[in-house]
């Protein structure tokens, strides 16, 4: 009996030692490359160039997606991110000494973005997309640093994460990092500062997978909330479908490279208008990308894409779903057209609509029930409000209507075509 | 060839004959072309300006719907009130008394060209009837009125006079508000 206890105690001790070694030895910040230049001694011209590049890094990296404040200050923090484990709030990344990153060194910013380690060794939740940012170049982070430090500090305290036990024990993130953080960063590329030297596909991959961190929403996650190998394969996040944006997924819903460019730069394409958490991506990020970068992103997303499908349409759905058809003609056709053609700046077409072609009807049903606010897209482009029908439609009617739409122009029409 | 359907509905308290109409006909066209009720106005044609607003009397009480984008396929079998149906009339159809909302719009000189007026009458009347069931604190009335009429567009910019008229009707009608809205600062 005693021997058993001794062996057990020995095993526990060994386990603790291994855990401590892992914790301190392998899950802190990895190597930090030297700063691209002495940021303390910049001449005025270089500083201005770095601020301008840094601003672009911040936009392409969509910092504001999470670090915007409730009252719309891009970097002051406060945006909630709801996960199954609890809610985390974007932090203040203005140069406030008390609440923001005013006391960060350039190396501190690098460690936070690439390794998810804040000064003092505090581990960030992987809601901070450091598994995507892990390949951001040192030059780009330095430019971002100069830009962030040139902003007005906002004296706004951070809101503590509201996570359930045991996820509220931050040191445990070390073990998540051990398994899921790609260490060391896979070949940090030359980054945006390399300009023309970064080949277009490389630039597209860098904008999509690294700075744009598209996979944080579009890649399915496992039980540990880490991104799986189904890169950009689509998933449900924060109550909405982030669609499959692999070349196969996009082609299956009829997207072309040109459509993608139009969608990313204006928020609108023949497939529909940006909704849910994708709309702020337009207003914070993609509408600022110059044409060359938009094209690089689309080319990367559409790499080796199969021939895009024609928009499906199955008129037999009218007889197969008489109740849904009656609701469509009575409540929707006034704007979307009896034949589903839509109206410019008024309503998106149903023919070719990407939401109707998703396997999961979640987004379609939420849009019908909640409506979509009027949108100021980019430039002169606007979309009028879509009203909410939650007070008009009973649950069975919602099912009838969405079933009809999916059968007439959506996922079930594709299935009929393929037969 | 557009599919046809037979529809009937209750308009201003009277049930229409069953009529054979195109299935994608909008309620506004039905009122104009089949019933000769031309008071409801066609504005933007996309359900935004609310010139075409009519009252739908449904299980939830009086609610405003844009007649230009609401199809007869949905309106079939339901009850609506248009601008012609608010005032009291004698047997020959002559107006004998307008509603308090209509009177207040006249008293406040709320409209100039009047194109938006039928929509404002519908929205204000629906609000008054909602407050009969669900009164609000008197100090909230201005906000409630603004919210209820905010979508109606008036190109002559009579907004303030429409809003003030509606507020006055609500504050002067017993049972629509709780408390005394004039207690503080007004």
Boltz contact constraints between the chains, C-beta under 6 A:
constraints:
  - contact:
      token1: [A, 326]
      token2: [B, 73]
      max_distance: 6.0
  - contact:
      token1: [A, 329]
      token2: [B, 23]
      max_distance: 6.0
  - contact:
      token1: [A, 329]
      token2: [B, 24]
      max_distance: 6.0
  - contact:
      token1: [A, 329]
      token2: [B, 71]
      max_distance: 6.0
  - contact:
      token1: [A, 329]
      token2: [B, 73]
      max_distance: 6.0
  - contact:
      token1: [A, 330]
      token2: [B, 71]
      max_distance: 6.0
  - contact:
      token1: [A, 330]
      token2: [B, 73]
      max_distance: 6.0
  - contact:
      token1: [A, 330]
      token2: [B, 74]
      max_distance: 6.0
  - contact:
      token1: [A, 331]
      token2: [B, 74]
      max_distance: 6.0
  - contact:
      token1: [A, 333]
      token2: [B, 24]
      max_distance: 6.0
  - contact:
      token1: [A, 333]
      token2: [B, 71]
      max_distance: 6.0
  - contact:
      token1: [A, 334]
      token2: [B, 26]
      max_distance: 6.0
  - contact:
      token1: [A, 334]
      token2: [B, 69]
      max_distance: 6.0
  - contact:
      token1: [A, 335]
      token2: [B, 46]
      max_distance: 6.0
  - contact:
      token1: [A, 335]
      token2: [B, 69]
      max_distance: 6.0
  - contact:
      token1: [A, 338]
      token2: [B, 24]
      max_distance: 6.0
  - contact:
      token1: [A, 346]
      token2: [B, 46]
      max_distance: 6.0
  - contact:
      token1: [A, 384]
      token2: [B, 48]
      max_distance: 6.0
